[in-house]
């Protein structure tokens, strides 16, 4: 199993084996000749789509972030709450947004069993919520804007206990310590990718095993990989994919090195694209429930569970 940096509970492979049984069509023992994925989609719709494009599971409400957890439950962030639900749609964990703030964005289950939640508003902060739904710890954020909706998006805890937080209008991904100190900043208004005029707002930030960080840049319509010093070592943009990026928000680096990108602005047509390291498109999704995808999680590829923890 691939060792990962992102903080997430172990045993994920077991859950995917369970999910594969109800995400794949009957008789799908042999790999398909082309790339096919089953996936969790989070956005205008919240659903699990099988490799044959059938809807295997659906949950009411537009969502922002989430994961399929070990054991098969689904953790989902909505604008006003976070819920963990079973396949039968029973809520087994919930957290409601503080009245002091205006939105939620992140939901990530951590190694210690707590749930990471991001609150945006007058008190922008990261919260670790314990299993009883109470706040276990808090990290104050520095988004550099009072625009609630644009303060931050997909925050993730790292294996070292720090937190990786993209701040859109600050054009920066900031790494915070548990003491609310900014210990590292990755800028996304680099001149080589168009500077601030290109509106390279960071949305999803993923720390890889090699220490690099993959960042999706929404209005900039590109995804970059930065080394530990913030230098771009790989990128894919609209000129590489024939203009198919339309406000890319969610991104996931797969175990095979490919990168999947979701376009929140794609109401029709290809809303999810998988590219190889040499930027070749090997898979797209135009499923109607994946239109306006905010984030997602690739679950299986040609009948096999995606190994390791999801880097998303």
C-alpha positions in Angstrom: 0.0 0.0 0.0 1.3 3.4 -0.9 2.5 5.5 2.0 1.0 9.0 1.9 1.4 12.3 3.6 -2.2 13.5 3.9 -3.7 12.8 7.3 -6.4 10.2 6.9 -7.5 7.0 8.7 -5.7 3.8 7.6 -7.4 0.8 6.1 -8.9 2.6 3.2 -8.3 -0.3 0.8 -10.8 -2.5 2.7 -13.5 0.1 2.2 -12.8 0.3 -1.5 -13.1 -3.5 -1.9 -16.5 -3.2 -0.2 -17.5 -0.3 -2.4 -16.2 -1.9 -5.6 -18.8 -4.6 -5.1 -21.6 -2.1 -5.5 -19.8 0.4 -7.7 -19.1 -2.0 -10.6 -21.5 -3.7 -13.0 -22.0 -7.4 -12.7 -19.4 -9.5 -14.6 -16.7 -6.7 -14.4 -13.9 -9.1 -13.5 -11.8 -8.3 -16.5 -10.1 -4.9 -16.9 -11.8 -2.7 -19.5 -9.8 -1.9 -22.6 -9.9 1.8 -21.8 -9.7 3.7 -18.5 -13.0 3.6 -16.5 -13.5 5.0 -13.0 -16.1 4.8 -10.3 -16.1 7.9 -8.1 -17.7 10.0 -5.4 -18.8 13.3 -6.8 -19.4 16.4 -4.6 -20.9 19.6 -6.0 -24.4 20.4 -7.3 -25.0 16.7 -6.7 -23.7 14.3 -4.2 -23.4 10.7 -5.6 -21.3 7.7 -6.2 -21.1 6.8 -9.9 -20.1 3.3 -11.1 -17.7 2.5 -13.9 -20.6 1.8 -16.2 -22.0 5.3 -15.4 -24.9 4.0 -13.3 -25.8 5.9 -10.1 -24.9 3.6 -7.2 -25.7 6.0 -4.4 -27.1 9.5 -4.1 -27.5 11.9 -1.1 -29.7 15.0 -1.0 -28.1 18.4 -1.2 -25.3 20.2 -3.0 -21.9 19.5 -1.3 -18.4 20.9 -1.1 -15.9 18.2 0.1 -15.9 14.7 1.4 -14.4 11.2 1.5 -15.6 7.6 1.4 -14.3 6.4 4.8 -12.9 3.0 5.8 -15.9 0.7 6.2 -17.9 2.5 3.5 -19.5 5.5 5.2 -19.3 8.8 3.4 -18.2 12.0 5.1 -19.7 15.1 3.4 -19.2 18.9 3.9 -22.1 21.1 3.1 -22.2 24.9 3.4 -23.8 24.7 6.9 -22.9 21.3 8.3 -20.7 18.2 8.0 -22.3 14.8 8.1 -21.1 11.2 8.1 -23.7 8.9 6.6 -24.0 5.2 6.0 -24.9 3.5 2.7 -28.5 3.5 4.0 -28.2 7.3 4.5 -28.3 7.2 8.3 -26.4 10.1 9.9 -23.9 8.8 12.4 -21.9 12.0 12.9 -22.7 15.7 12.4 -21.3 19.1 13.1 -23.2 22.3 12.4 -21.5 25.6 11.5 -21.0 28.1 14.3 -23.4 31.0 14.1 -20.4 33.3 14.2 -19.3 32.2 10.7 -21.0 32.0 7.3 -19.8 28.9 5.5 -18.0 25.5 5.8 -15.8 24.1 3.2 -13.6 21.2 4.4 -14.4 17.8 5.8 -11.5 15.3 6.4 -11.3 12.4 8.8 -8.0 12.5 10.7 -5.6 9.8 12.0 -6.8 10.5 15.6 -10.4 10.0 14.7 -11.3 13.6 14.8 -12.8 15.4 11.8 -11.2 18.5 10.3 -13.6 21.3 9.4 -13.0 24.7 7.9 -15.2 27.6 8.9 -15.2 30.8 6.9 -16.5 34.1 8.1 -15.7 36.7 10.8 -13.6 34.0 12.6 -11.9 32.0 9.8 -10.6 28.9 11.4 -9.8 25.2 11.2 -11.5 23.0 13.7 -10.9 19.4 14.8 -14.2 18.0 15.9 -14.2 14.9 18.1 -16.5 11.9 17.7 -19.1 13.5 20.0 -19.3 16.6 17.7 -17.5 18.9 20.1 -14.5 21.1 19.2 -11.3 19.5 20.2 -8.9 22.1 18.8 -8.9 25.3 16.8 -6.4 27.0 14.4 -7.0 30.6 13.5 -6.5 31.3 9.8 -5.1 34.3 8.0 -7.0 34.5 4.7 -6.2 38.2 4.1 -9.8 39.0 3.0 -13.2 39.6 4.6 -14.9 38.0 1.5 -16.3 34.9 3.3 -16.8 32.8 0.2 -13.3 33.4 -1.0 -11.3 33.0 2.3 -10.3 29.3 1.8 -11.3 26.0 0.4 -9.8 22.5 0.7 -7.7 22.4 3.8 -5.9 19.2 4.7 -4.0 18.0 7.8 -0.5 16.7 7.0 1.2 13.8 8.6 3.5 16.1 10.6 0.3 17.5 12.3 0.5 20.8 10.3 -2.3 22.0 8.0 -2.2 22.9 4.3 -4.7 25.7 3.6 -5.3 27.4 0.2 -6.3 31.0 0.4 -7.8 32.1 -2.9 -7.6 35.9 -2.8 -4.2 35.8 -1.0 -2.8 33.9 -4.0 -1.2 31.6 -1.4 -1.2 28.1 0.0 -0.2 28.5 3.7 1.1 25.7 5.9 -0.1 26.3 9.5 1.2 24.8 12.7 -1.3 23.6 15.4 -0.4 26.9 17.2 -1.9 28.9 14.3 1.5 30.0 13.1 2.2 30.2 9.3 5.4 28.2 8.8 5.5 28.1 5.0 3.9 29.9 2.1 3.5 28.8 -1.5 2.6 31.7 -3.8 0.4 31.1 -6.9 0.7 34.6 -8.4 4.0 33.7 -10.1 4.9 35.7 -13.2 5.7 32.5 -15.2 2.0 31.5 -15.0 0.6 35.0 -15.6 0.9 36.7 -12.2 -2.2 38.0 -10.4 -3.9 39.0 -13.7 -4.3 35.3 -14.5 -6.4 34.9 -11.3 -4.5 31.8 -10.2 -6.6 31.3 -7.1 -5.5 28.2 -5.2 -8.4 25.8 -4.3 -7.2 22.3 -3.6 -3.6 21.7 -2.3 -2.2 18.2 -2.0 1.1 17.3 -0.3 2.8 14.4 -2.1 5.1 11.8 -0.7 8.1 13.5 -2.3 7.4 16.7 -0.5 6.0 18.5 -3.5 2.6 20.2 -3.5 -0.1 19.9 -6.2 -2.4 22.9 -6.4 -5.5 23.5 -8.5 -5.9 27.1 -9.7 -9.5 27.9 -10.3 -9.9 31.0 -12.5 -6.4 30.4 -13.8 -7.6 27.1 -15.4 -4.5 25.2 -14.5 -3.0 22.8 -12.1 0.6 23.1 -10.9 3.0 21.0 -8.9 5.4 23.0 -6.7 8.6 21.8 -5.1 9.3 22.5 -1.4 10.7 25.9 -2.4 7.6 26.9 -4.3 9.1 26.4 -7.8 6.9 24.9 -10.5 8.1 21.5 -11.5 5.0 20.4 -13.5 1.8 22.0 -14.7 -1.2 21.4 -17.0 -3.3 24.2 -18.4 -6.1 24.7 -20.9 -3.6 24.9 -23.8 -2.7 21.3 -22.9 -6.3 19.9 -22.7 -8.0 21.8 -25.6 -9.7 24.3 -23.3 -11.6 21.7 -21.3 -10.7 23.3 -17.9 -13.6 25.5 -16.7 -12.9 26.7 -13.2 -11.0 23.6 -11.9 -11.6 23.2 -8.2 -11.1 19.6 -7.1 -8.0 17.6 -8.0 -6.6 14.2 -7.1 -3.2 12.7 -7.8 -3.6 8.9 -8.4 -1.3 6.2 -7.4 -0.1 5.7 -11.0 1.0 9.4 -11.2 -1.9 10.6 -13.2 -3.9 13.7 -12.1 -7.7 14.0 -12.2 -9.1 17.5 -12.3 -12.8 18.5 -11.9 -14.2 21.7 -13.5 -16.8 23.4 -11.3 -17.8 25.7 -14.2 -18.6 22.8 -16.6 -22.4 22.6 -16.6 -22.3 20.4 -19.7 -19.7 18.3 -21.4 -16.4 17.0 -19.8 -16.5 18.1 -16.2 -13.7 15.7 -15.0 -10.4 15.0 -16.9 -7.5 12.6 -16.1 -4.1 13.5 -17.6 -0.8 11.6 -17.5 2.4 13.2 -16.4 3.0 14.1 -20.1 -0.4 15.7 -20.2 -2.2 13.1 -22.3 -5.9 12.9 -21.6 -6.8 9.3 -20.8 -10.3 9.6 -19.2 -13.1 12.2 -19.1 -16.5 12.2 -17.4 -19.5 14.0 -18.8 -22.0 12.4 -16.4 -24.9 14.7 -15.7 -24.6 14.3 -11.9 -20.9 15.3 -12.2 -21.7 18.7 -13.8 -20.5 21.6 -11.6 -18.3 19.2 -9.6 -16.8 21.0 -6.6 -14.7 18.0 -5.5 -14.6 14.3 -6.0 -12.8 11.1 -5.1 -11.7 8.4 -7.6 -12.6 5.0 -6.0 -11.8 2.3 -8.6 -10.0 2.0 -12.0 -11.0 -0.7 -14.3 -12.4 -2.8 -11.5 -9.5 -2.3 -9.1 -9.7 0.0 -6.0 -7.5 3.0 -6.0 -4.7 2.0 -3.6 -3.6 4.0 -0.6 -5.1 7.1 0.9 -6.7 9.5 -1.5 -4.5 12.4 -2.4 -7.2 15.0 -3.0 
